[in-house]
Amino acid sequence: MCGIIGYSGHRPAIPMIMDGLRRLEYRGYDSAGVAFVQNKRLETIRAQGKLDQLAAKIKASDAAHATTGLGHTRWATHGLPTEDNAHPHRDSGSHLALVHNGIIENYSSLKRELQSQGVSFSSQTDTEVLVHLISGFLNQGQDIPQAIKSTLDRVDGSYALAVINVHNPEEIWAARHSSPLILGLGTGENYVASDIPAFLPYTREVVFLEDRELVRITPSSWQVFDLRSMQEVDKTPQHISWDVQAAQKGGYRHFMLKEIMEQPEVIRDCTSGRIDPEQGSVVLEEIQDLPIPEVLHIVACGTSYHAGLWAKYLFEKWAQIPVQVDIASEFRYRSPILRKQDLVLTISQSGETADTLAGQRIAAEQGVKVLGLCNVLGSSVARESDAVIYTQAGPEISVASTKAMCSQMVALLLIALDWGRKRSFLSSDFVRRAVAGLSDLPQVMQAALPGMQDRASRLAQDFSRARSFFYLGRGMYTPLAMEGALKLKEISYIHAEGYAAGEMKHGPIALIDADFPTFALAPADELLPKLQANLQEVQARGGPILALTHPGSGVDISPVWEVPQVWGPLNSFLFLPALQLFAYEMAVYLGKDVDQPRNLAKSVTVE
Ligand code: M6R
């Protein structure tokens, strides 16, 4: 989604802002811009496309002296990704410049109203109404904070916004509602940003803003106000201990590959302090005060949704808890039956996905407890949950989610073990075996990953001419098949469908021919004979098959891809990187933009 950075300090602002925008590139964007005040004039420079285009325009201008400014990377929602639609937007008198993330839902009626008053618009964006409204209230004699409040009182939707004005060139005002905004505190310089990495090299002291808060920064001061009462709010800065290196590629060609290869460490970090291999037990402090639910409702999007589907098998088998798994954008608009004794579990890597947040707000409104599973400290999902389990995967930069899913699966497996044991459906011996398997897993995975990448690379070349793929699985490998298909689609742009193998014969098998390969997830488990029967149906129609399986499984298919076998459901953790690596190698072979696939954003903070 869009990225915002605002800088007010003692250094030249534009290089700081461009540096910050580059660290926000991973969010995905299609145009960018900056604004600053210089020689008592408000200047904006904007460009369609990547930051290099903007940098070239800045180079050709004179932006050397400003020490305060705003930057924005836009991911188009209203209006094409053109220069006119890029932020910052200005008021008619060029006194104000504004950047915005989110969606102004009632912008059409506001725009009509402003146009009837003679205001002319220069973009098709929803955002532009904000800057004209603020300007209108200023013209009525209000001061800047009051004009921002009056504007936001008229607005429906979500926003993180920042404003500079020509009359106070060192001052930035910013506000948030349902879109992330963070304050970074330096010495003689302060920042606002949509995401911490924007200013991480310069400060680790941050203040997380809450919904409907307004902030003012200058080089030497910061203040936060409640947008309802306009009273000042006391905020405590927090220290962020992230390593900047952790957000860099670490020698790999792409963030995605680095993140796939980090999964052994991710399993270690996510289980650290949560399993006791000596005792063979699971300790999840975070959920000790949450009653075990009668029904569990899992709500998530994309890859996080697949993690939820996967975990359903464990919750039902191990803890005998009925589970419903919903795509968040569906959950929020149906009438889910939620009872007080149920629990809503939201899963989100970013913790900012608009639909997932809306789902958890519905639960909260109905008085149902919410457990958030997310990766980003202080994110909205985390802050709005009754309890939160951090997946501890570290920053995930690649738009295609990989290690985050691995960490979500680990955390979900731990919860299922904890509840299964507490409900006495699992013996202590069973939990001991699971814990032993989990503590050995990082090593097994670490040893296997390099060979898996080689194999993935060769297989990707062999299958690179395919324009469509089926991914088939059974049981808990069906959600993994869906995830494999999603990965292939999003980074290589090859059409792929993840399907329950047993469902093929009810229609999709009509698509099978010699040009339509099937990626079969064929672990050596009790469902393998059933899966093999389905694969024979595919073979009988001339469909090529690539079978991911275990040594000695007896799967008689070529090509076969064998990965090491471990204990029970932990095998999913070795199938997952195989699927990720296959998609990765395919995208690399086909020359695609692996880390920033077209049309996608890392964090989907709009509906
Ligand atoms: O941050 P979240 O986990 O809430 O994000 C959910 C989806 O937007 C995300 O998983 C998306 O599907 C990824 N592009 C998958 O690789």
Boltz pocket constraint, residues with backbone or C-beta under 6 A from the ligand:
constraints:
  - pocket:
      binder: B
      contacts: [[A, 301], [A, 302], [A, 303], [A, 304], [A, 347], [A, 348], [A, 349], [A, 350], [A, 351], [A, 352], [A, 353], [A, 356], [A, 399], [A, 400], [A, 401], [A, 402], [A, 490], [A, 600], [A, 601], [A, 602], [A, 603], [A, 604]]
      max_distance: 6.0
